[in-house]
Amino acid sequence: MNGHSQQPVSGARRLREMLADPSKTVVAPGVYDGITARLALAQGFDCLYMTGAGTSMSRLGMADLGLTTFTDMHTNAAMIASIDPSVPVIADADTGYGGPINVANTVRAYGRSGIAGLHIEDQIQEKRCGHLSGKQLVSREVYYNRLRAACKARDESGSGIVIIARTDAAAGKDADGNGGFHEAVERLTKAADIGVDALFFEAIQSEDQCKEVIARLPKIPVLLNMVDGGRTPIISNDRANEIGFRIVIWPTIALEEVMAAVGEAFQTMKKTGKTPEEPKMGPAGLFEVCGLKELMTFDEAVGGKAYSSN
């Protein structure tokens, strides 16, 4: 006996196990840093979604207009995935950050970092949030090449990372004017033929269209993107499951709450010269959210005394 623990199940494998049950829907709240990831994990969510919009705003202080680089996105996703490797993280990978070789590099790097799944989209490199107007798409063939590269890198690396094909065609057009609902269906149908693991139809317009999307797309898992104030009407996770969606992501849930709460606290300090009156967690409470007890227990278990109260 060497005392080594059993090899843990990878996030990608766990996500695939979750998607293997056709009656279940994977629910992933949007997180963008260590604190929001810890808060979601504390509530028992069994999957997380790293939002690209949240990454852009939190790391760069910039709106989601394609300013984040591969390094920005990969570093953030890898950190979030490392907090609890037993909980799968699905991460935004934008356009894959270049041509097929770049896409393959992105897939390999995400996979090596323990990220369970990623989505690749068909916008041009100068992309923007999927719920903004004026999106421009690459041609079908450029998009399909991105997906072929992603699937080949997945297979050759052996990571098992879940490849999700996203199309923005419902609310965008390519240089030849191709766009709209039917173009989106065509692109995702071909994506399934190429070998992706799941499909992401961005900017669905109504619940009836949700049903049509499920009816028209190939029978592999389909992701629903729930953005408050976005183009798609908000439905519950249970309703999404009834319609047939297998993954539901909520990219802006943390952003919406944090923006409002922190903005209000700063406003109070500006007006009154002190923090709001509500009871505070204090340093110990704040640190406990981010693993204080586990870290102290580990230190003590190996003979450390730096954090002992004695």
C-alpha positions as CSV (number, residue, x, y, z in Angstrom):
1,M,0.0,0.0,0.0
2,N,1.4,3.4,-0.9
3,G,-1.3,5.4,0.7
4,H,-2.3,7.2,-2.5
5,S,-6.0,7.9,-2.9
6,Q,-8.0,6.6,-5.8
7,Q,-7.7,8.7,-9.0
8,P,-10.6,11.2,-9.0
9,V,-13.1,11.2,-11.8
10,S,-12.3,14.1,-14.2
11,G,-14.8,16.9,-14.7
12,A,-15.3,15.9,-18.3
13,R,-16.1,12.4,-17.4
14,R,-18.5,13.5,-14.7
15,L,-20.2,15.9,-17.1
16,R,-20.6,13.1,-19.7
17,E,-22.1,10.8,-17.0
18,M,-24.6,13.6,-16.2
19,L,-25.5,14.0,-19.8
20,A,-25.9,10.2,-20.3
21,D,-29.2,10.3,-18.4
22,P,-31.8,11.6,-21.0
23,S,-34.3,12.5,-18.2
24,K,-31.9,14.9,-16.5
25,T,-31.0,18.5,-17.2
26,V,-27.6,19.9,-16.1
27,V,-28.0,23.3,-14.4
28,A,-25.0,25.6,-14.3
29,P,-25.0,29.0,-12.7
30,G,-22.7,31.6,-14.2
31,V,-19.5,32.3,-12.2
32,Y,-16.6,34.5,-13.1
33,D,-14.1,34.4,-10.3
34,G,-13.1,32.5,-7.2
35,I,-15.7,34.1,-4.9
36,T,-18.7,33.5,-7.1
37,A,-17.5,29.9,-7.8
38,R,-17.2,29.2,-4.1
39,L,-20.6,30.7,-3.4
40,A,-22.2,28.4,-6.1
41,L,-20.4,25.4,-4.8
42,A,-21.6,26.1,-1.3
43,Q,-25.2,25.9,-2.5
44,G,-24.5,22.4,-3.9
45,F,-24.6,23.0,-7.6
46,D,-23.2,20.1,-9.5
47,C,-22.0,22.0,-12.5
48,L,-20.7,25.6,-13.0
49,Y,-20.5,27.8,-16.1
50,M,-17.7,30.3,-16.6
51,T,-19.2,33.2,-18.3
52,G,-17.2,35.0,-20.9
53,A,-19.1,38.3,-20.3
54,G,-18.3,38.0,-16.6
55,T,-14.7,37.2,-17.3
56,S,-14.4,40.3,-19.5
57,M,-16.0,42.6,-17.0
58,S,-14.2,41.2,-13.9
59,R,-10.7,40.8,-15.4
60,L,-10.6,43.7,-17.8
61,G,-13.3,46.0,-16.6
62,M,-14.7,45.9,-20.2
63,A,-18.0,45.0,-21.8
64,D,-18.2,41.7,-23.7
65,L,-17.0,42.8,-27.1
66,G,-14.3,40.3,-27.9
67,L,-11.6,42.0,-25.9
68,T,-10.6,38.9,-23.8
69,T,-7.8,36.8,-25.1
70,F,-7.2,33.0,-25.0
71,T,-4.9,33.6,-22.0
72,D,-7.6,35.7,-20.1
73,M,-10.3,33.0,-20.6
74,H,-8.1,29.9,-20.1
75,T,-6.5,31.2,-16.9
76,N,-9.8,32.1,-15.4
77,A,-11.5,28.9,-16.4
78,A,-8.6,26.8,-15.1
79,M,-8.6,28.6,-11.7
80,I,-12.4,28.0,-11.3
81,A,-12.1,24.4,-12.4
82,S,-9.3,23.8,-9.8
83,I,-11.4,24.9,-6.8
84,D,-13.3,21.6,-6.7
85,P,-12.3,19.3,-9.6
86,S,-15.2,17.0,-8.8
87,V,-17.7,19.6,-10.0
88,P,-17.6,20.0,-13.8
89,V,-17.0,23.5,-15.3
90,I,-18.3,24.4,-18.7
91,A,-16.4,27.4,-20.0
92,D,-16.9,29.9,-22.8
93,A,-14.2,29.6,-25.5
94,D,-15.6,32.3,-27.8
95,T,-14.4,31.6,-31.4
96,G,-11.5,29.4,-30.4
97,Y,-9.2,32.4,-30.8
98,G,-8.1,32.0,-34.4
99,G,-7.9,29.4,-37.1
100,P,-8.1,25.6,-36.7
101,I,-4.7,25.3,-35.1
102,N,-5.6,27.9,-32.5
103,V,-9.0,26.2,-31.9
104,A,-7.1,22.9,-31.3
105,N,-4.7,24.5,-28.9
106,T,-7.6,26.0,-27.0
107,V,-9.3,22.6,-26.7
108,R,-6.1,20.9,-25.6
109,A,-5.3,23.6,-23.0
110,Y,-8.8,23.7,-21.6
111,G,-8.8,19.9,-21.3
112,R,-5.4,19.7,-19.6
113,S,-6.6,22.2,-17.1
114,G,-9.6,20.0,-16.0
115,I,-12.3,22.1,-17.7
116,A,-15.2,19.7,-18.4
117,G,-16.7,21.4,-21.5
118,L,-16.4,24.4,-23.7
119,H,-18.4,26.1,-26.5
120,I,-17.1,27.3,-29.8
121,E,-19.2,29.8,-31.8
122,D,-19.6,31.0,-35.4
123,Q,-19.1,34.8,-34.9
124,I,-16.2,36.6,-36.5
125,Q,-13.1,37.3,-34.4
126,E,-14.4,40.8,-33.6
127,K,-17.3,39.2,-31.7
128,R,-19.8,40.5,-29.1
129,C,-22.2,39.2,-26.5
130,G,-24.8,36.9,-28.0
131,H,-27.7,39.0,-26.8
132,L,-26.5,42.2,-28.5
133,S,-27.5,43.2,-32.0
134,G,-25.4,43.4,-35.1
135,K,-23.5,40.1,-34.8
136,Q,-21.5,39.1,-37.9
137,L,-20.8,35.4,-38.6
138,V,-18.1,33.5,-40.4
139,S,-19.1,31.3,-43.4
140,R,-20.5,27.9,-42.8
141,E,-17.2,26.3,-43.9
142,V,-15.0,28.4,-41.6
143,Y,-17.3,27.5,-38.7
144,Y,-17.3,23.8,-39.6
145,N,-13.5,23.9,-39.7
146,R,-13.4,25.3,-36.2
147,L,-15.6,22.4,-35.0
148,R,-13.6,19.8,-36.9
149,A,-10.5,21.1,-35.2
150,A,-12.1,21.1,-31.8
151,C,-13.3,17.5,-32.2
152,K,-10.0,16.2,-33.5
153,A,-8.1,17.9,-30.6
154,R,-10.6,16.4,-28.2
155,D,-10.2,12.9,-29.6
156,E,-6.4,13.0,-30.0
157,S,-5.8,14.5,-26.5
158,G,-7.9,11.9,-24.8
159,S,-9.3,14.5,-22.4
160,G,-12.9,13.7,-23.2
161,I,-13.7,17.4,-22.9
162,V,-17.3,18.1,-24.0
163,I,-17.4,20.1,-27.2
164,I,-20.5,22.4,-27.5
165,A,-21.2,24.0,-30.9
166,R,-22.8,27.4,-30.6
167,T,-24.4,29.4,-33.4
168,D,-25.4,33.0,-33.4
169,A,-27.1,32.7,-36.8
170,A,-30.6,33.3,-35.4
171,A,-29.7,36.9,-34.7
172,G,-26.7,37.4,-37.1
173,K,-25.6,37.1,-40.7
174,D,-22.5,36.1,-42.6
175,A,-20.9,38.1,-45.4
176,D,-23.3,36.5,-47.9
177,G,-26.4,37.5,-45.9
178,N,-27.1,34.0,-44.6
179,G,-28.8,34.1,-41.2
180,G,-32.0,33.5,-39.3
181,F,-33.7,30.5,-37.7
182,H,-33.3,28.0,-40.5
183,E,-29.6,28.9,-41.0
184,A,-29.0,28.3,-37.3
185,V,-30.7,24.9,-37.6
186,E,-28.6,24.0,-40.7
187,R,-25.4,24.9,-38.9
188,L,-26.1,23.0,-35.8
189,T,-27.3,20.0,-37.8
190,K,-24.0,19.9,-39.6
191,A,-22.2,20.4,-36.3
192,A,-23.7,17.2,-35.0
193,D,-22.6,15.4,-38.1
194,I,-19.0,16.6,-37.5
195,G,-19.1,15.1,-34.1
196,V,-19.7,17.7,-31.4
197,D,-21.2,16.6,-28.1
198,A,-23.9,19.2,-27.6
199,L,-25.6,22.1,-29.4
200,F,-26.1,25.7,-28.3
201,F,-28.8,27.7,-30.3
202,E,-28.2,31.3,-29.1
203,A,-30.9,34.0,-28.8
204,I,-34.1,31.8,-29.0
205,Q,-37.0,34.2,-29.2
206,S,-39.9,32.5,-27.4
207,E,-41.0,29.4,-25.6
208,D,-42.7,28.1,-28.7
209,Q,-39.4,28.6,-30.5
210,C,-37.6,26.6,-27.7
211,K,-39.9,23.7,-28.6
212,E,-39.2,24.1,-32.3
213,V,-35.5,24.1,-31.7
214,I,-35.7,20.8,-29.8
215,A,-37.9,19.3,-32.5
216,R,-35.7,20.4,-35.4
217,L,-32.2,19.7,-34.0
218,P,-30.4,16.3,-34.0
219,K,-31.0,14.2,-30.8
220,I,-27.9,15.1,-28.9
221,P,-27.9,17.4,-25.8
222,V,-29.1,20.9,-26.5
223,L,-28.1,23.9,-24.2
224,L,-30.4,26.7,-23.2
225,N,-28.9,30.1,-22.4
226,M,-30.9,32.0,-19.8
227,V,-29.9,35.7,-19.6
228,D,-32.1,38.1,-17.6
229,G,-33.1,41.0,-19.9
230,G,-31.8,39.1,-23.0
231,R,-33.5,38.0,-26.1
232,T,-34.7,34.6,-24.7
233,P,-37.7,34.7,-22.3
234,I,-36.8,33.3,-18.9
235,I,-38.2,29.8,-18.1
236,S,-37.5,27.6,-15.0
237,N,-35.1,24.8,-15.0
238,D,-37.9,22.4,-14.6
239,R,-39.7,23.8,-17.7
240,A,-36.5,23.7,-19.7
241,N,-36.3,20.0,-18.8
242,E,-39.9,19.4,-19.8
243,I,-39.2,21.0,-23.2
244,G,-36.1,18.8,-23.7
245,F,-33.1,20.9,-23.0
246,R,-30.2,19.0,-21.4
247,I,-28.1,21.9,-20.2
248,V,-29.2,25.2,-18.8
249,I,-26.7,28.0,-18.1
250,W,-27.4,31.2,-16.2
251,P,-24.4,33.4,-17.2
252,T,-25.4,36.7,-15.5
253,I,-27.0,35.6,-12.3
254,A,-24.0,36.5,-10.1
255,L,-23.2,39.7,-12.2
256,E,-26.7,41.0,-11.7
257,E,-26.7,40.5,-7.9
258,V,-23.1,41.7,-7.4
259,M,-23.5,44.9,-9.5
260,A,-26.6,45.9,-7.5
261,A,-25.4,45.0,-4.0
262,V,-21.8,46.4,-4.4
263,G,-23.0,49.5,-6.1
264,E,-25.5,50.2,-3.3
265,A,-22.8,49.6,-0.7
266,F,-20.5,52.1,-2.4
267,Q,-23.3,54.6,-2.7
268,T,-24.0,54.3,1.0
269,M,-20.3,54.9,1.9
270,K,-20.2,57.9,-0.4
271,K,-23.2,59.5,1.2
272,T,-22.7,58.5,4.9
273,G,-18.9,58.1,5.2
274,K,-19.3,54.5,6.5
275,T,-20.4,51.0,5.4
276,P,-24.1,50.0,5.4
277,E,-25.6,49.1,8.8
278,E,-26.5,45.5,8.0
279,P,-24.6,42.8,10.0
280,K,-21.3,41.9,8.4
281,M,-19.6,38.5,8.0
282,G,-16.2,39.8,9.2
283,P,-12.8,38.5,8.0
284,A,-13.3,35.0,9.4
285,G,-16.7,34.6,7.8
286,L,-15.4,35.9,4.4
287,F,-12.4,33.5,4.5
288,E,-14.6,30.6,5.4
289,V,-16.5,31.0,2.1
290,C,-13.2,30.5,0.4
291,G,-11.9,27.3,2.2
292,L,-10.4,28.6,5.4
293,K,-11.4,25.6,7.5
294,E,-10.2,23.1,4.9
295,L,-6.8,24.9,4.6
296,M,-6.3,25.0,8.3
297,T,-7.3,21.3,8.7
298,F,-4.7,20.4,6.0
299,D,-2.0,22.4,7.7
300,E,-2.7,20.8,11.0
301,A,-2.8,17.3,9.5
302,V,0.8,17.6,8.2
303,G,2.1,19.0,11.5
304,G,1.8,22.7,10.8
305,K,1.0,25.1,13.6
306,A,0.9,28.4,11.8
307,Y,-2.9,28.6,12.0
308,S,-3.4,26.9,15.4
309,S,-5.3,28.9,18.0
310,N,-3.1,27.4,20.8
